[in-house]
Amino acid sequence: MATRHHARMAVVSLLYAYDLGNGNTSEHAHEILEEKKIRNKQKDFALGLYDGVMENLEECDKSIVEHLKEWDFERLGSIERATLRLATYEILFGELDSAVVINEAVEITKAFGTEQSPKFINGVLDAIAKDK
């Protein structure tokens, strides 16, 4: 059975695909989640996160850019950008405590990102959470 952690990992995958230029990711989100065995409540949770990020993409990206220290948004890796977008959305618009969101993002980054990614993600999200 899928957990919210699995659902978030699937959302990062969807955002990653979107970032790589697959503009029709939304059309295939249900199929992709089904392939990853994200079903029922977790599927609804994942779709809510994905739709929320996409609806608030400009605001999320703006917040990320404001908190990147000496780093260019366009130079971010697609996984890091996808993870930051999801976590920023949850920090700005979600109900979870920011520390929980940041921890989830760091764990996802450990699975998908580079060795340096978790520390970077933690720093950016911590700055966003403090400014919230």
N, C-alpha and C positions, 0 to 999 in steps of 0.2 A: 504494500500500500504506500502510495506517495505521501510525502510530508510537505509542509509549507516550504521547507528547504529545497526539496526536489522541484516544487513548483517555481520557486525563484530561479533555480538553475535553468529551468526550461525557458523562463521569461528572458533571462540573459541570452540564451541561445537565439531566441526570436529577435531580440534587439541587435544581436551580433549580425544576424542574417540581414536585417534591415539596414544596418550600417554598411554592409558590404554591397549594398545597391539592390537588394531584393525588395523592391517597393511593394510587392504584392504579398508580403509576409502575413499581413492581417487576414488575407483571404484564405491562407493555409494554416492559420494558427490552430484551429481545432484539430486538423489532421496531425500536425506536428506534436501537439500535446498528447494526442491519442497514441502516437508512436512511442512517446516517452512514458506511457502508462500514467499520465496525469489525468485523473478522472474525477467526476462528481464534484464535491466541495472544493477540492484542490484545483480542479480545472477552472471552476468559477473564480477562485481566488487568483489564479495565474492570468486568466483573461482580464480580470479587473485591473490587475497591476499593469499588464501590457497596454490595455486601452488607456489607462490613466497616464502612463508615461507618454504615449503617442499624442494624447490630447494636450499634454502640458510640456511637450518636448522643448519648445522654445524657452520657456521659463526655467526648466531644469538645466538646459545647456547654458543659459545665462548665469545661473548660480554656480555651475561648475567652473565656467571661465573666470568668474570673479574670484574664485578661491584657488586657482592654479598658480602656484608661486613659481615664477620664472619657467613656465612650461606653456607650450602652445597647444591649444585644444586639438588642432588638426594633427599634431604629432602623437597624440595618444593612440595606443593600440586599440583595435576594435573591441576586444574583450574588456579592457579597462574602461573604455567609453561606455559600453553597454552596462557594465556593473555600476559605474558612477551614475548613469541615468536612472537606473532602477532604484538605487539607494537614495539618490537625491529626491526622487519623486516620493518615496516613502517618508523621508525626513520632512519634506515640505508639506505633504498632503495627507500622510497616513496618521494612524493613531498609535502606532507602536513607539516605545521609547527609542530615542535616537541611538543609544548604546546598543540595543538589540539589532537595529537595522545595520549599524556599522559592523558589528560582529558577523552578521550574516554575509555582508558584502565581502569582508575579509576572508571568510571561509570559502565563498564562491571563487574569489580570486586565487586562493591557494590551489583550487582544483583546476582552474582554467588559465591563469595568468603566469607571468614569469616569477622568478624568485624575488625580485624587487617589488612586484606589484602590490602585495598585501600592505606593506608599510606606506606606499604611496597612496593607495586607496584610503587607508585609515586616516592619513593626514588631511587629505582633501575633504573627506566626509566629516571629520571632526570639526574642521573650520566652518563647514556649511551648517552643522548642527549648532555650533556656538553662536552663529549669526542669526539663526532662525528666530 
